[in-house]
Amino acid sequence: MRKVNTVRRDMRVPVVLDEKVKRYAEEQGHATWSAAYFDLVRKGLEIVQKEQGN
């Protein structure tokens, strides 16, 4: 498996968003909050790109 270059980011998340990501992680079987967050970001970006025709 190829190593992915990464950048560390620290962020504050509103409690309501944190709870929604935790719930999504449990429902989708993600092992970590971060995995669920990245999945949601990826899906959101795919939708935006489709809307923009990219």
N, C-alpha and C positions, 0 to 999 in steps of 0.2 A: 504494500500500500504506500502511495506517495504522500509525503508530509505536506500539509497545506500551510502556507505562510499565514501567520495570524498577527493581529494587533490587539493589545489589551485595551479595553474600554471599561471604565467604571461609570455607572449611571444610577440615578435615583428613579424609582418607578412608583407611580401612584399606587396606593394599596388596592384600589379597585382593579387596576390592570394586572397587578401581581396575582390577585385571586383568580382572575380569568385565565391567566397563563397556567397557573397551578391546576385548575380544573381541566383545561385542555390537555395538559401533560398526562393527567390521570386517565382521561377518556381515550386518548390516542396511544397510551402505553409508552410514552417517552420516559426514559430513566431519570432525566434531569430537567430542571426548569429551563436551563439554557438550550437544551435540545428542542424543547417545545417552542421556545421563543424564536429560535432560528428557523424552525419549520414554518411558523406563522409569518415571519418576515419574508421568507422565500415565497410562500404562497401569495402574500400581498404584492410583492414585487412582480410576480408573474402576471397577476391581474392588471396591474398598472401598465406593464409593458404591452399587454394585449390591447388595452384601451388606447394606448398611444400609437399602436400599429408597429411596434418594434419587434 
